[in-house]
Amino acid sequence: MKLNALLDSAKNGFGKLRDELSEKISKWFPALSYLPRDTELVKIHGVFRSKNLLKNKDIFVAIEWKDGVTSSLPIEMASFLAPGYTFQDKKVISQSEYERQLAHIISLERVDKTSGHYHYYFKTDKGLMKFSGFELARTLFFHNPHLVRAAYTANGLSALAFVNRNQSPIEISFPESTKYPVSFIGTKSNRTHLAWMLLDKGAKDSAFSIFESFLKCKGELGFKFVPPNLVGWLLDVSLLPDIDDGCYEVVRIETVVDAAIVEKFSGIEFYHPKNKEKNSKGEARGTKSGNVPANDIEPDLDLGAIPGLGRRLDIQRKKGFSFNVSGIQNVNLSKVHNAKSAAKGSPSDDSESPKEMASVGIPEKDGDAQEFSPSINQDDEITETVDLPQKFSLFAEVIDEIAKSDGIKLVQEAKCYRFPEPSNNSRVVYQTQYEDRLKYFVAILDIKGSNLILVEADTNNLEKPKGASTLILGLKEDATENFHEILQNFSDKGAQWTHSFINERCNFFSPCRHPSLKEKGKVRTDQEYKEKWVIDLREKLRGVRNAA
């Protein structure tokens, strides 16, 4: 037999064995098209490849649940897959509590390779700690499905965005054809994380080692990679004592408090083709109006479905985790000049939106589902992004003018946040003209030693815009709880303020109506509108000073 024939025979034999092993693993961990309801995830066994479980997906995470059942979910769900999490529909509804510690990493002591799922032992200032490979990768890299897919692709990171170190500040640009959502670089925390992945050599090498190790796994179940150098890192971890191993077992990494890096970076500009300059009316240049079919804003999860190209992105955020790098500063998102824009219209009012499905995987032309995107490291404050509505800059300017008044001090400058998710079936706060829940702006003023909170709901950006007043709130004791209840009530009541509900939680409450767009039949300029808004708010605040 010739050499080539021998090689082909060996290759075919290996492929057959790999397929047989994959089939066995698939039977041990059958794929689910949903998240099990009210059942706690207790263990990640590793990652494996199978082409026979779900269409459009071939990499799966093997999971064990508290009831003893084993199953698997597509790798794109990785950001949500941590021990102690319990799910309902598409959300993490609870997580088991363990001892929490802030741990400084001193050194990597050893790697346990006795199973296919490697464990890494780190010496910390709180003792020896054992981390599973998957949990490390989940919190270091797997923050959303796009980053997961990049980690499992040969040139995933380099194809994601282009880095130009020859510019000052450093430029990171997404290609015109990018599918990476601009909302995923909408906060300082997730921009900093992505900058770390693209700029830090240790991060890039570590991410590539995930792909490289997976290729070498020969169809086995497990997870192995080469972590970046974590010496000097500060982690907030949930852990359990492992008496047999003489160490702590880290169940979850709750936050990367600080990722220590050798090369420091200050001044980074992200450019995304969908983050365009806006005209004086707050519209992206080049956009066209029209009617588009209404979307189902709360699609059901069906992981067996295939996402369609151009379909709505169904983002589900898991709160609480953040990734911080003190060695990376001033990471901003800049506007793209002269960017081409796809036509965008307002939703059709002809009928109620049909029920849809959401799924993970690479969108395809014939797909009929929305793209489900479970994500972490997405804090609620919105900063320096396309996510900042045009109205926010005007509100911030008004607050700055108000703060110049006698007897008024600025305690907190204007900030932008998302309204909380409704606790009932109301969906109005999801029906916005951007890929996100409705936003609100808030600032805090001090008048004669008392804090007043000014709140502005961005109701102009609802699919069906409506007016809303600027609220002036002097909250009762337990101010934080009262404020959160007021925001929650707004979400639950279909994006409306309930004045009686607010009054019960305030020592002082006064709504200030927005100025009319016209005065004596003449349209106000932006400057005239701002000046009128300042005058009206000052008048309302004068009543507060007199009452005090």
N, C-alpha and C positions, 0 to 999 in steps of 0.2 A: 504494500500500500504506500502510495506517495505521501510525502510530508504534508502537503496541503490537505490531502484527504484525511490524514490522521488528525490534523489540527481541527478541521471542520467537524470530524466525528467527536472529538473531545469537547468542542464548543457546543455541539448539539446535545451531548450528554449532560454537560453542566447546565445548559438551559432547561433541559427536562427536569433535572433534580431541583433547580431553583423554582420552577413552576409548581412542582409537587409540594415543596415546602411552603410556598405561598398559599397554595390551596388548603393545606392543613391549618396554617395560621388563620386564614379567613374563616374556617369552620369554628376555631376556638374563639375568634373575636368577630362575629358577624357584624356587618355595618348597619348602623341605625340611620334613618332618614329624619330623625327628630332628636331633641334633647329629652332624656327621661325626666318625667315630672316628679318633683318632690323626692328625689333619690340622690343621696350624697355620693359624689365621686370620691373614692378612697385611694386609688392607686393608678399611676401611669406605668404600663409594662414596657412601653417603647413604641417604635414606629416601624411600619412594614409596608411593602408594596404589594398591591393586588390589582389586576385589571378586570376582575370578575365581580366586584362588589357593587359599585355605583357608576353610572355613566358619567364621563367627563372628569372622574377622579381616580387617581391610581396610588396615592400615598395616604396612609391611615394611621391614626393613633390608637393603640390598644389600651382599653380602659377596663378597670374593675370597679363595680358599684357596691354600695354598702349592703345590698341584699344578696351579694354573692354573684350576681350576673356579670358576665364579661361581654364586651361588645367593642365596636370601633367607630370612630368618627373621622371625617376627612381632615387632613392636616391643616387646612385653612381655618379650622375651629381652634387651633392651638392656643391662642391668647386667652381663651376662656377655660382651658383644661388644666385645673390645678386641684390637688387634694383638698377636700373640705368644702368644695363648692356644691351647692344645690340649685337646680334649675327649675324654671317654670316658663313654658313656651320658649322664648328666645333669650331670656334674661337669667342672670345669676341673682337669685332672690335671697340667698343667705350663704354664710360661710362659717365653718366651725372655728371656734376661738381656741387658740393655744397660747402658751407663754410667748411674749414678744421680747425681743432683745435688739439693741443697736450694736452691731458687731463690726469692728475694724478688722479687715483681712491683713494678716501678718505674712503668711506664706502658704503655698500649696504643699501639703505634706505627702500625699500619695493619691493614686487613682485605683479604685477597686474595679478590676476587669473580670471578676468571676462570673458575671452574667453579661448578656448582650447590652443591657442598660447600665452604662458606666456610672459610678458614683465618685465624687471628688471630695477629698478630705482637706479642709483648710484650717490652719491654725489661726485663731482670732483672739482678741483681747478678752473674750468671754469663754474661751476654751475651744476644744477641737469640734468642728462642725462638719457634717456630711451633707452634701448637696447632690441631688439627682441631676444627671445630665440634661434631661428634658426641662426641668424647672429652671435651671440656669439659662438654657437657650430661650425658653419662653419669655423670660424677663429681660434678657439681653437683646434679643433679636425679634422674636415673634409677636410684635405689637399689633399687627393687623395682617390680613390675608396677603396683601401685596408684598410685605416684607417676608412673610413665610415663603411665598413662591420664589422670591429672589434668592433666599437661602438654599433652595433646592434646585437652582438653575446654575449652570456653569459660569455664566457671565452675568448673573442676576443683578448684582449691585452696580457693576459698571454700566449696564444697560438702563438702569433705573433713572440715573441722572448724570449729567456731565459736570466735572469739577474743573475749574480754572483757578489754579493757585497763583498764576502770574498776575492776577488782578488784585488790587487792594481797594475794598475788601474782597476776600475770596468769593468767587461766584459759583453757585451750584444751580444748574439749569436743567429743567425737565424738557424732554423733546416734545415737539408739537403733537406727536401721536400718543403721548403718555396717557395711561389709564389710571395713574396714581391720583386719587382725589385731592384737590387743593385743600379741602377741609382737614386732611391728615397732616398738614403743616400749618395749622391754624393757631397753634399755641407755642409759647416759648419752649415748653417741655418737649413736645414732639419734634420741633425743628432742631433743638439741641441734640436729641437722640439720633436723628437721621444724619446730622452733621458729623456726629461721632462715628457712625457706621461708615460714612463715606470718606472721612479724612484720617481717621486713626488707623495706622497700619495693623496694629494688633487686632482691632475690631474686624477689619476686612479679612485678614488671614483666618480669624476664628470663624467668621460666617462662611467662608469658602470651605473650611474643614467639615462643616455639616454636610455639604454636598459631596465632598470627596469621601468622607466616611460612609455615607449612604450608598455610594457606588460600590464600595468594597464589601458591603455587608452580605453579599451573595444571597439576597432574599430572606435573610434571617430577621427575627424580631429583636429589636433593641434600639439603643440610641447612644451614640458616641460622637465626640467632637473634641477639638482642642480649645479650651476656653482662653480668652485673652488674659493677660497678666492682671490679676485682681488685687495684687498687693497694694495696700493703701486705700482700697475702696471701703466705703461705709455703707452697710446694708441694714435695713430694718427687716427682721425675719421672724416668722412664726416657727416654733420648734418644739420638739419632744425629746426627752432624754432617751438615749439608746444605751441601756445598761450593758447589754451583751458586747457592744462595740466600744464602750467606754467613751462615748462622745454624744453630742447633740445631733439629732436628725432634723434638718431643716425641711419643714413641710411646705412652706411657701416663702418666697421673697416678696414682701409687701411693698417695699419701695427701695429703689437705688438712691440713697440719700446723697452720695457723691461718688462718681466714677473717676478715680485718679488717673490722669494721663500724663505721659512724659512731655509730649509736644503740646504747648498751649496755643489756643486760637482766639483771636479777638477781632471781630469784624467779618461777618459772613452774610452774604445776600443770596436768598433763594429766589429763583425766577420760575414761575409756573405759567404756562400759556393761558390758563383760565383765570388768572389774576390780572385783569385788564384795567387800564385807566378808565375812569368814569367821566362822563360829560357833566355839565352843570346840573342836569336833572337826575344825576345819580345812576345813569344807565351805562352799561359797558358799551364802549364804542363798537359799532358794527352789528349790534344786536337788532333783530327784527321781531316785531310783535306778531301775534296770531293766536289761534286756539290750538291747544294740544290735548290729547285724551287725558282724562283724569287718572291719577295713579291711586292705587290702594296704598294708603300710608301705614297700614299695619298688616302686611302680608303674613300668611302662615309659613312656618319653616318646613320646607321639604327638601332635605339634602339630596334626594334622588333626582330632583329637577335640575335643569341646565339653565344658568343665567343667560339672558339675551343681551346682545350688543346694544348699547345705548339705553338700556333700561335703567330705572331709578336705582340708586344705591341705598340699600336699607342698612343704615349704620346703627349698631348696638354697642354702647359704651359701657365698660365695667369701670366704675369709679374707684378711686382710692390709691391706685398705683401711679407713681411718677418716676421718671428717670432723669437724674440731675448730674450735670458735669460742670463743676466750678471752673475748670480749665478752658471751657468754651463760653465765650461771652459775646454779646451784641450780635445775635443771630436774628436776622430780619427777613421779612418777605416783601419783595419789591414788586411794583406794578410793571407789567409787560407793555411796552410801547408798540402801537400799531399792530396789535395782535388781531388775527382773523378770528371771527366769532361765528359760531353756529347759530342758526336762527332759533330763537327761543320765544315761546308764546305763553299765554296765560291758560290755565286749565279750562276745559270746556265745562259749561254749566248745564249741558243738555241732559245728563243723566248721572246717576250715582255710579261711582267707580266700581268696576267688577272686582270680585274677590281674586286675589293673586297669590302666588307663592314666592318665597325667597329661598335662594340656595347659594352655596359657595362653588368655587371652581372658576376656570377661565371662561369669560363670556363668549358665546358663539352666535353666529348669525341666526341660526334656527332656534336658539334658546327662547323660552317663554317665561322665565322667572326673573324677578329682581335679583340683584347681586347682594347677598347678605354679607355684612362686614363686621364681625365681632372684633372689638378694638379695646386696647388699654393705653395708658399714658395719654389720655385725652381729658385733661382737666376742664372744668366748666368756664373758667375765665377766658375770654377771647381777646387776643392781643395782636395788633399790627398786621391784620390779614384781610383777605377778601371777605372773611367772615364778619368783619366789622361793618355794619350797615352804614350807609352814607349819612343817615340821620345822627349817628353817634358823634361824629366830629362837630356837628352843630350843637348838640347837647353839651359836649365838653366845653365848647367856646362860651356857651351861655353860663355854665357853672363857673368858669374862670372869671367872667365879668361880675357875677353875683358876689364872688368871694372878695372882690375889691371894695365892697360896700362897707361903710362904717359899722362896727359891731358884729361883723360876720367873719369867721375864720374857716378856711378850708381844712377839714380833717382828713378826708379821702377824696382824691381827684376822681373824675368820672371813670368808671370801669364798665365792661360789658360782660354779661353772663347769659347762660341759657336758662330758660324757665325749667322747673323740674318736670319730670314725666308725670302725666296725670295718674292719679290713683284710682280712677274710674274708667269708663269707656269713652270719655271725651277725647277727640283726636284733633281739635282745632289747632293746638300749638304745634302740631306737626305739618299743618297745611300752610307752608311758607313758600316764599319765592326763592329760597336758598335750600341747600341740602342739609337741613338741620332743624332742630326745634326752634321755636320763636325765642328771640333774645330780649333782654331788658338792660337798661343802663341805670347805674346807681352812683350817687355821690353823697358824701356826708359833710354837713356844715355844722359849725358851732355858733350858737347864738346865746350870749350871756351864760355860758357854762353848760348849756343843754345841747345835746346832739340831735340834729334833724336829718332824716334820710330823705333824699329826693330820688324818686323812682320813675322811670320812663319806659313803657312797654313799646316795642318796635312793631306796633300793629299795622303800620303802613306796608310792611312786608309780608302780611298774610296774603294768601291767594285771593281772598276777598277782603281787601283793606277796609279798616274801620278806624274811627277816631278813638282816642283815649287821652285822659288828662295826665298831666304830671302830678304825681302824688307827693305831698309833703307830710312826713310821718314823724311824730314824736312818740316813740314806742314806750310801752309800759315795761316793768321789770321783766327779766328774761327776754331781752330785746331780740336776741338771735333767734330764739324759738318762735316768737311772735312774727318776726319778719319772714321766716321760712313758711309759717302757716299761711301768711297772706299771699306769698308767691304760689304755694300749693293750691290754694283756693282759686287763684286766677286760672291756673292750668285746668283744674277740675271743672270750672264754670264756663268752659268754652272761650277762654281768653277774654274774660271780663272781670273788672274789679267789682267786688261786692262791698258797697260802702258801709253797710251795717256790720258786716264781718270785720272790716278794717277798724271801725270805731271801737269795737270791743277790745281791741288789742293796742290801742293808742291813748295816750294822754292828750295828744293834739293830732288832729288830722284835717288836712285841707287839700282838696283837689284844685289844680290850676288848669283851666281849659287852655288849649293851644290857640294862638292867634289865628284869625281868619286869613286865608290866602289873599283876600282882596280888601282894600280899604277905599270906600266911596267908588266902587266899580273898577278901581285900578289894581292890577296885580302887584303885590308887594315884591320887591327884590329880596334876594337872600339876606342882604344886610338889614333891610327894613324889617323883615320877619324876625331876625335874631334880636334886633333892638326892642321890638314889641314884646317878644317872649321874656327878655330880661326885665322890662318894665313891669309886666304882669306878675312875674315871680317875686320881684322886689316888693310889690304891693302886698302880696300874700304874706311874705316874710315879715313885713312891717307889723302886721297884725299879731304875729308870734311875739315880736319884741315888746309890743304894747301889753300883751297878755302876761308876759314874764315880768 
